[in-house]
Amino acid sequence: MIRHIVFFTARNPDDLDRIRDGLETLSKIPHARHFEVRRNLHADRLTGAEVDFVVYAEFDNQADLDAYKSHPIYARAIELVKPLRDMRIAADIETG
């Protein structure tokens, strides 16, 4: 299984709802075993870094993750969110 974790920070706090809506469109892509978008609860105490949203998804294999990333809804979500975000950090980890 592969866990896909992405952190987002809004450029402007007024855009938080629009960012969430854009990220939530990703839930319509059928390849994920599990998918969620959540607001971060706090700043990093060591660095003071703020993360507004975390996207967490699980995929059975690399082929499913690749299909997710090549889906037209994924491209649309990028169009919606990229102009509104300041920071994006993604990680894919294999479990098991």
Secondary structure, DSSP 8 states (H G I E B T S, - for coil): -EEEEEEEEESSGGGHHHHHHHHHGGGG-TT-SEEEEEE--S--TTT-----EEEEEEESSHHHHHHHHHSHHHHHHHHHHGGGEEEEEEEEEE--
